């Protein structure tokens, strides 16, 4: 469903560009409908699959919290409070 939404978005953008670049072609309404359906399909897919992450986590600004030390090595285990991403870090000397 997500790839279908992406294809519809791409088709809508291409038709919109074609209608602006070429004066004789009038695909503005079709392109706007395709854009709307594509956005709705991506939103429904994201909600159903729970693949959406918080905005700050999407751009790499996680909020890590120290969880534990890894057994047998000087590595610390950190986990993001928002998205749950786990990160293992070597302890500095």
Buried (B, 14 or more C-beta within 10 A) or exposed (E): EBEEBBEBBEBBBEBBEEBEEEEEEEBEEBBBEBBEBBBEBBEEBBEEEEEEBBEEBEEEEBEBEEEEEEEEEEEBBBBBEBBEEEEEEEEEE
